[in-house]
Amino acid sequence: MARAVLTVFAGAALLGAGYFAGTRHAATGTAVASTGAASPGGKIDPKTGRKVLYWHDPMVPNQHFDKPGKSPFMDMQLEPVYADEGESSSGIKIDPGLEQNLGIRYATVRRQETTGGFDAIGTTQFDESHSDVVQSRVTGYIDRLYANAPMQRIAKGAPVASLFVPEWLAPQEEYLALKRGGMDATLLEASRARMRALSIPDGIIASLDRTGKAQTHVLLTSPESGVVSELNVRDGAMVAPGQTLAKIAGLSKLWLIVEIPEALALGVQPGMTVDATFAGDPTQHFNGRIREILPGISTTSRTLQARLEIDNAGFKLTPGMLMRVRVAGQKAVSRLLVPSEAVITTGKRSVVIVKNG
């Protein structure tokens, strides 16, 4: 016996309304109905010559009538139930004409392997594992600040700030004096070691040997390409050893923070694949795997956050962008598939109407 799912649009609403109105009408006693069986001899339908057990309204199939007429429940004629059809203990019988008027359609249920994935929303963030800091290793003064605003783009090796370091002058002059005095290599090497201990770069020491001139300025450069996510100093400011001048956040890799609904939280695990797109270019797909599940459920959105790393080599993405995310299931599962229009949601459960025959 073929089985199909009815896709019910206005029909479902009309059936429910008819049942509700008919039930109230029947309760008032305006319809003359027989709740028992039909008369033993039954009646013969003059049109078909078939034996009639009783008449009923298809919308209220459990209410029986012993003669034809207009339904007290809906604006339609009662339908005969013939002896050769037998009685049905459950289900709904719909006249073909009514079926056509209600626009009822059928779809075949099919079984298919599905991954059990789901859709979610994600937000891009700076990848903190690819962030670097620009620090001072000496006491000095900023005589020029090249990166002068937060979120300013900067290339790898580009200058961030120039420092004036007065304490570098004395050890360099001492080294030059030893060199001019013809001191042995042991004293010269000891003087070089002292300069390195004061964080004088090897490049400045090599320049001191070539030019014979002391240098008291050092240029701090960006360790990678990205943006200045933090800027903690200004021109003329004094800095101390270990003080962070700026923080550089890379853009070649970004974090994608995916909001997982609480109801699906237990099904999400590290390693699951993710496909993400954004509104600016829906054809561009960004793929990755969930690296870790962040602890804690948001009390406002009731979501669990999953974090993954995505490649942003073309720099199309920036932190703070919303992305549509498809999280794939770990393994395929065999499921019955029906059109979404066929599903009737009652609140506590979802049901479909199945055609028999």
Steps between C-alpha positions, in 0.01 A plus 500: 500500500647831395553749781535874441504814711230761440634848474216701650484876477158665547345155530641441846358828628156437345482147638585620848252787486223270373565248774495765770180662373334161446584379846344805659192472278457133586524575870198736480279220362397678180581199284294183513759224502514136582803390699410137469515270201274544197171313472544126445363504150700802391402713199579484133653799325279554190792650308749217551283211614738439790393432857544802729595443863463866602578856399767719657696822463859414392622778727333334802515131404390365838158667485252276307166596341220266390395704199662731242489874529708806573773475761432694820872557535604641163334635189506170312290191437540188715694218337374137496709218645435179306493151641759376251748765621500392861553734793829663583596534862732794428607734227336763285319444172494796264276524198702537178317822416575647840858381469536694178338811645733497799807469275634188669820367347692175555870429535677166529703431813857396422789373709840661455839514668541842661785649700278648766659845477341829595524871422626762741636854517863586565706813564858561391759609756873563511698180537679566829745219429632709207533829691836657591608785724752779443692556825783718617801322650659822628415824676448771245278762344281478189625768265278386210192280485427357155192295594285774652148353506337173610382265222752654259620249242870426513736279298761263636825689565332843486613749769281535809703745711846656530658505848768731638713305752744731686665219700640348182738790442754430778575131421542578131741788569693271736528236228627757248759624751628148559518441127690824439738417786599172338375285782517124458214297359399371845409849627322585174293183518413574864383846395286348225345258748411791728324676210302186420400473866358852472284376204701689238420313175777320312429721200586814696819340635605403146427855382709632790796298373455629145425867560648571840187694599276420797125459444232572757188428296336165425213426263233254618328317213188286457566125535220411255240643264163589645344785693597690814239357734642685804707819525617590851742793448520843339778721364742614769394235751758334721514123480649242734653158432230243429230760431261416215477780247257336259329172419490375142219263401545298182226473237625202299323270750181581690293331765140417419282476812192289420189532716365147560137475624479346845280217371780391261791553737554134586531405132789739428857378539847627404601391152159549336526674162352845443414683178443876536390782267439870547256747346767693309579202276272195547698308236816513711520209745725483803563155643645380825466259789377575847810533715337521841170542680510799734366427849177660617158576354402860425221604738353742244504298177509150656776396260830318532802644319726293276828645371683420180772656288431607141744609232472865391782514249305737272415732793133501402393449860537741789431444870137546603339366180194275523522176303253227410642172623418142406627249755521151351420187701775254582343205315209436263172376649211337310183710539151529352465825307173688446435851365499764772154614381358161600599533866229626736651637821263474795733647760596182683556289190510507122268275298422417138189359336559172319285385207393136505425346165 
